[in-house]
Amino acid sequence: MGNRESEDLSRFADMLSAMGTEPRLRIMRLLLSAHPEGMVAGEIGAALEIAGSTLSHHLERLRNEGLVTVRREGTFLWYSANAVALQDLLRFLYAECCTRSGACEPRKILA
């Protein structure tokens, strides 16, 4: 395995790990529904009934893995799903799990 391939594998494993909890997966789903504008932390917490300190921890983990981007507007921090990173992850999974091994049929994935 080449160095670049190993780095990609590690990066994608970290991304999957970051989304590997139910609250973080719910956060990602909510942010994708608000794409591309995103949401402020208070809206995310209220919608998902997650306490502020807990939400901050989850958002930080998702941001550290590049799954979420943050922008400041005045005193507000807006969180958005990083669609490019998610596309890269899905492309990797598709190539490794479906194309290379033939384990998945492409038409069944999108059905």
Contacts in CASP RR format, 6 or more apart in sequence:
PFRMAT RR
TARGET T0000
AUTHOR 0000-0000-0000
METHOD contacts of the structure
MODEL  1
MGNRESEDLSRFADMLSAMGTEPRLRIMRLLLSAHPEGMVAGEIGAALEI
AGSTLSHHLERLRNEGLVTVRREGTFLWYSANAVALQDLLRFLYAECCTR
SGACEPRKILA
1 9 0 8 1.000
8 92 0 8 1.000
12 88 0 8 1.000
12 89 0 8 1.000
12 92 0 8 1.000
12 93 0 8 1.000
14 65 0 8 1.000
15 65 0 8 1.000
15 66 0 8 1.000
15 67 0 8 1.000
15 85 0 8 1.000
15 89 0 8 1.000
16 89 0 8 1.000
17 65 0 8 1.000
18 24 0 8 1.000
18 61 0 8 1.000
18 62 0 8 1.000
18 64 0 8 1.000
18 65 0 8 1.000
18 67 0 8 1.000
19 25 0 8 1.000
19 28 0 8 1.000
19 62 0 8 1.000
19 67 0 8 1.000
21 58 0 8 1.000
23 48 0 8 1.000
23 50 0 8 1.000
23 54 0 8 1.000
23 58 0 8 1.000
24 58 0 8 1.000
24 61 0 8 1.000
24 62 0 8 1.000
26 48 0 8 1.000
27 44 0 8 1.000
27 48 0 8 1.000
27 50 0 8 1.000
27 55 0 8 1.000
27 58 0 8 1.000
27 59 0 8 1.000
27 62 0 8 1.000
27 68 0 8 1.000
28 62 0 8 1.000
28 67 0 8 1.000
28 68 0 8 1.000
28 81 0 8 1.000
30 39 0 8 1.000
30 44 0 8 1.000
30 47 0 8 1.000
30 48 0 8 1.000
31 38 0 8 1.000
31 39 0 8 1.000
31 44 0 8 1.000
31 68 0 8 1.000
31 79 0 8 1.000
31 80 0 8 1.000
31 81 0 8 1.000
32 81 0 8 1.000
32 83 0 8 1.000
32 86 0 8 1.000
34 80 0 8 1.000
35 80 0 8 1.000
35 81 0 8 1.000
35 83 0 8 1.000
36 80 0 8 1.000
36 83 0 8 1.000
37 78 0 8 1.000
37 80 0 8 1.000
38 78 0 8 1.000
38 79 0 8 1.000
38 80 0 8 1.000
38 81 0 8 1.000
39 47 0 8 1.000
39 78 0 8 1.000
39 79 0 8 1.000
39 80 0 8 1.000
40 76 0 8 1.000
40 77 0 8 1.000
40 78 0 8 1.000
40 79 0 8 1.000
41 52 0 8 1.000
41 55 0 8 1.000
41 56 0 8 1.000
41 59 0 8 1.000
41 77 0 8 1.000
41 79 0 8 1.000
42 52 0 8 1.000
42 55 0 8 1.000
44 50 0 8 1.000
44 55 0 8 1.000
44 59 0 8 1.000
44 79 0 8 1.000
45 51 0 8 1.000
45 52 0 8 1.000
45 55 0 8 1.000
48 55 0 8 1.000
50 58 0 8 1.000
59 68 0 8 1.000
59 70 0 8 1.000
59 79 0 8 1.000
62 68 0 8 1.000
63 69 0 8 1.000
63 70 0 8 1.000
63 79 0 8 1.000
66 82 0 8 1.000
66 85 0 8 1.000
67 81 0 8 1.000
67 82 0 8 1.000
67 85 0 8 1.000
67 86 0 8 1.000
68 79 0 8 1.000
68 80 0 8 1.000
68 81 0 8 1.000
68 82 0 8 1.000
69 79 0 8 1.000
69 80 0 8 1.000
69 81 0 8 1.000
69 82 0 8 1.000
70 77 0 8 1.000
70 78 0 8 1.000
70 79 0 8 1.000
70 80 0 8 1.000
71 77 0 8 1.000
71 78 0 8 1.000
71 80 0 8 1.000
72 78 0 8 1.000
94 104 0 8 1.000
94 106 0 8 1.000
94 109 0 8 1.000
97 103 0 8 1.000
97 104 0 8 1.000
98 104 0 8 1.000
98 105 0 8 1.000
98 106 0 8 1.000
98 109 0 8 1.000
END
